[in-house]
Amino acid sequence: MTLKSVWQESFRVKSYETDKDKSLKLHVLFYYLQECAWNHANHLQIGYQELIQQDLIWVLSKIKINMEQYPVWEDEVTVTTWPKSWDSLFAIRDFEITNSRGQRIGGATSAWLMVNIKKRRPQKIDHWKDSIPLNKKHGLNEELPKINAGNSPVYEEIRKVYPHEIDLHHHVNNAEYIKWITDLIGRHFEDKKAVEAIQINFQNEIFDREEITMGLDKMPDGSDNYYLHCTNRDCNKLGFNATVSLKNKYLPT
């Protein structure tokens, strides 16, 4: 079997995947990306069934996505993904998001770790590097740097993890974090802002029934950019941190 270096899947936006303005919810888009990456990994024979036999799983470490336009109810969205590069620990995978007319509406770049499920520690991936076809095209031609904290807190809330937010790896799924972020932004800005770009770096796992603090800080550059952080209230460990660039949902006509 010839291994495909590029993988593509299409999704039709369902009514329950949209917000009150009929736009696709950002966390649902993350599920689309995750599903497409998962299926491509299976095709490349480095998916869940192959790796779990060695007590290994793929874990998303960092991702940045830019959205030029949000699809709406009944739109067809095509996600294209490919492995772009490797080093000893990180596999870099990019994505391109297009609409039914083939127009680009978003792009993303991401970094994945191979983790030993029993030790909960990263595993070097050199063993698999030579067998996986790469595509050097950029879905998003940007790096995934360390995220610096904001300097001006503007909003904070406490929430508890619920069982439905836990995935098959027994921790909070990455798309659920995106839901937390958009919930917080929606509450603070009274649902008048949309995420134009987001980078999120996952730092420590968060588990069922844990209580966390979410914070939103203004960035010092004078833009409409914000820093978000999520901290476990019991052990004070950082679960994730993120930067978001916001745009107005409703502009005067």
N, C-alpha and C positions, 0 to 999 in steps of 0.2 A: 504493500500500500504506500502510495506517495503521500508524504505528510505535507499538509497545507500550511504555509507560513502565515497566511492571512485567513481569518475566520469571519463570517458575516451571518447575522441573524436579524430578522425583522419582527417587530412587535406592533400590534394595533392597540392604541391607547383606549383603555376601557373607562367607563364612567366612574367606577370606584377608585381609579388611579389618579383622578384629577381633583383639583381644589375647587373652591366655589366659583372661580373664574374660568373653569373648564381647562386650565393648564395642567400639564403633567406635573405631579408632585416630584420634587427633586430626589427624595429618598427612593421613589419607585424607579427613577432613571438609574440610580445606583444598583438596584436589583437587576435591571436589564444588563448593565455592564458586568456585574458579577456572574450572571447566568451565562453570558457570552464567553467570558474568560474561562469559566468552569468547563463549558462544553469544548472549548478549544484545547484546554489542558487534557481532557479525556481523549480527544482525537490524537494529540501528540504523545499519548501513552505516559503522561506524567500527571494524570488526574487522581481523583480521590481513591478509586479502587486499587490502583497500582501502588500509591504511596502509603496508604493506611496499613498495608501488609508489612511495611517497614517502620511503622509507628510515626509516619511523617504526614504532615498536611501543609498546604499552602495557606499563608496568612497575609492579608493585605497590610502593609506597613505604612505607606504614604500614597496619597493620590491628590492630584490637582485637576480640576475640570473648569473649563470656560464655556458658558452657554451664551450663544449669540441670539438664540430664539428658543422659546419653550414650545414644544408641540402641544396640541390641544386634543380634546376628546375626539376619537375616531380617526385621528391622524395615524399614518403608518410611519414608524420610526425604524431606521436601519442602523444597527450598531456593527461597526467593523473593528476588529482588534487583531493585534499581532505582537509577538515578543520582539522587542527592539534591541536590547542589549543585556549582557550578564556581567556580573563580577563574582567574586567568591561567595558573597552572601545574598545580593539582591538580583532579582530578575525584573527587568524594566519592561512593562507592557503598556502600549499606547492604544488609544481608541479614537475613532471618528464617528460622529453621530450625524446622520443625514435624514431629510424628510422624504416623502413619497416622490418628490420631483428630483431627487438626487442632490438637493442643495445642502451644503454643510450647515448645521445649526449648532454644533458644539464639538469640542475635542477634549481629550484627557490624556494624562500620562500618570503612571502608577509604578510603585515599587513593591515587590512581593518577597516575603521570606519563606523559606522552607523550615518548618518548626517540628521538633520532636514532640509528639503529643504527650508522652509520658513525662519527659523532663521539662517540657514547656520552654525549650531553648532552641535558638536558631541552629540550623545545620548547614554546612557548606554545600554548595550546589555544583561544584566543579565536575562531579561525576556525570551530570546530565548535560553539561553545556555543549559538548560537541555533537550531540544527537538532535538538537532542536534547531530548526531553521529560523533565521532572523530576518526581519525586514527593517531597514534603516529609516524608513519614512517616519516623519513626526506627526503624531496625532495632535500633540501640543509641544512646541519646541521650547520647553522651559525646564529648568531644573526643579528638584524637590528639596529645597534647603531646610536647615533648621529654622524653626519658627520663633521669632522674637516676641516677647510679651508686649502688650500694650501698656500705656502709662496712665490711663484715665478711666477707671471703672465707671460703667454707666448702668449696669443691670445685673442682678444675680437671682438665681432661684435654686431651690432644692427639689430633687425628685428621687423617686425610688424605682429600681429596676423591677420589671414584672416578667413572669415566666414566658409570655408570648414574645418577648424581645430576645430570647436566647435561641441560638442556632444549634446545628448538629455538632459543633465543636464545644458546646457547653459554655459559651460566653456570648456577650451581646454582639449581634451581627453589626458589621460596619454600616449598613444602610440605616439601622436604627439610630446610630449616632447622628446621621444626617437629619433624621426626623426630629431628634432632640434639638438640633441647631435651628432648623427652620421653625419649630414651635416657639423657641425662645425669641427669635427675630420677629416672628409674627406677633407675639404678645407685646414685645417692647415697642415695636414700630406700628402697632395697631393695624397690621396686615397691609401696610402701604409700601413695603419694600420687597424686592425679589433678589435672590442671589444671582449675581452675574458671573462671579468666579469664586471658587473655594479651594483652598488647600487644607487637607487634614492629615496630621501625623498621629498615628496610633502609638501610644506609649506603653500602656499596661492594660491587661485584660480586666474587664468588668463582668461580674457574675450576678446571677439571680439573687434578688432581694437586697442587694447592696444599695446603700443610699449615697447619692452623689450631689455635689454642688456644681452648677453651671454658672459661668461668669462671662460677661460681655464687656470688653474694654475698647475704648477709642484708640486708634493708632495715632502716633504723633505727627504724621505727615500732612495733616489737614485735609485728607481725602475722605471719601465715604467708605473707608476700609476699617474693619474691626477685627479684634483678636478675641477668640473664644477659648475657654479652657474648661475641662471637666475633671473634678478631683473626687476621689473616693473619700467620704467623710470618716470612715473607720480607720483607715491606714494612712490617709493624707497622700496617697499616690496619685500622680497625674494619669488619668485615663487616656485623654487625647488633648491636643491643642490644635487650633485652626486659625486661619485668616480668611476673611470673607470680604469680597467687594460687592456692594449693594447698588441697586438701581431702583428708581421710582417705578412702581407698578402702574400708576395712573398718571399720565402726563396730560396737561391741558391741550385741548384740541383747537 
